[in-house]
Every structure is written in structure tokens, then in C-alpha cells.
Amino acid sequence: MTIKEKALKGLPLDIPIIDAHTHTGPKYRRGWHQNPDYANVAGQLKLYDLLGIDCCVTAPHPLCDAMSVLTNETAAREAELFPGRVYGYIYIAPSNGMDICRENLRRYSKNPAFVGIKFLSGYQGQCDDPVYRYAADFANEARCPLLLHTWADNPSTKSMAKLAQEHPDLSLLIAHQGGGKAADTLRTAPYMKDIPNIYLELCGSLHNTLSFSDIAGLVGVDRMIFGTDAIDLDPRFDFGRLAISDLPDDAKKMIFAENYLRLLEHSQLGKIQL
């Protein structure tokens, strides 16, 4: 049975799947398309079991208020409570200052549950912010993934491309297919031809009229990373778009997990164990 056939029958997929973009924990003041039954980590993992998703990488919800210390502490606690199912990004907030940035990187880079770094850029700063630049330098030395938020060209595609060019040893995951809409994906794709360490993370594709097959034709399946934005978005949306797409199963397997695992092979941060 193919991946598409299993998904259409409502069966959990029996392939490795990593949700590489999540925000765990209750979110009381904001949210999009949330299901209250899954608005905590245990509930989220129950939904993952129905789909066949093995694990997630998260920057929990205090990041929305630039609370980097609490965000990272929460991720570490969740990873300890749900080992092998929850991993963390080291979340960096420029408004917290350089000293807290350094301490977060020092402390959590030693925790094997943390596999990358997360910027809520656009909302909280531009790519040339000194704190972000310091954290990008750290990611470059650690050769780890850096998940960078963008929406509607904020921060700009040009500035993200420059960050990747100047840090060739990190893996820059540009969230939301490059910014949320077809125009953003189309603007990002040409940069990816010349900058090999840029990847498109796929979550939040509700407004993107390009299919995942279309995106694969633009950037290649080896440059696509699966994510859902859970719990802000119900993970079944982007999961379904990929699972029932016209891409061959080998390509789906790459996007669901293999590409992300490959990015971690040379990283000095934690590893995902499936």
C-alpha cells in the first residue's frame, strides 16, 4: 500500500516522520485552527500516533512573548517527560540581550535533546540584529539547523539569503515555504540554486496556492523539510498535503524525515533517535 493509500484510509504511516516546526504547550491568548483535545503535549502526541509522526522539534509558546529562558526551560522539561518524542530548538530573542543569548546557547547546546536554534525573526528582529548574528555564528560553528521564521517577506528573502551565504556550515530552514504564499516561495527558490545550505520548511501552507509537488519542482525534494506549526495549526493539514500529494513515496520519505536527519549528521548538537 502506498503512502497516499494509507493516508486516505486513515491509517498511521509506518515510515519515519519528524515534525520539524512546532510550538508545544497551551496558548491561551492567540492561536489559529487549534483543536482543544490536542492543546497539550500529551494530546499532541496522541494525534501524532494516529498519523504515524514519530517526534517533534519544538520552541514552546513563551517564545511569542520573547521569553527565551522560559521557552528553553519548557522545551527541556518536555523533552525529559517525553524522551525520544520531543526535541528542542534553542530559542533566541534579541530583546533579552547578549548575555542571556550566550547563556542559553551555552546551557542548552550541552543538552542532547536540543538539535538546532530557532529565531522568531520578523516579529522580534531582523537578520542583521547583533544577537541574531552571534547565534548564527554559533550555529555555523556547530553546523546545526537554524529555523528562521518569515512571513510575507519579513524578514526579507534577500537578508535571509545573505545570512546563509555568510554562514555556509549551518543549515538555514526558512519557515512557511519561504513566507507563506506562492509569491514568497517563488522569490526564495532562485536563491536556493546558488546557496546550498538553504532549505524550505513547509508548515502553514494554508495560503500557498502551490502544491508540494510544485514546490519540489522549484527547489528539489532534497531541500524540503516537513513541519506543521502544531499546536498553532492542526498538524493534519500539512501532513495531509504531503501524504496525499502526487510525489513518489521515495520523495515523501525524504521530506518527512530523511532530509532533516541528514542535516543532523555533522551537527555538534543533539541527534534525533528514531
Buried (B, 14 or more C-beta within 10 A) or exposed (E): EEBBEBBEEEBBBEBBBBBBBBBBBEBEEEBEEBBEEBBBBEBBBEBBEEBBBBBBBBBBBBBBEBBBBBBBBBBBBBBEEBEEBBBBBBBBBBEBEEEBBBBBBEBBBEBEBBBBBBBBBBBBBBBEBEBBBBBBBBBBEBBBBBBBBBBEBBBBBEBBBBBBBEBEEBBBBBBBBBBBBBBBBBBBBEBBEEBEBBBBBBBBBBBBEBBBBBBBEBBBBEBBBBBBBBBBBBBBBBBBBBBBBEBBEEBBBBBBBBBBBEBBEEBEBBEBEE
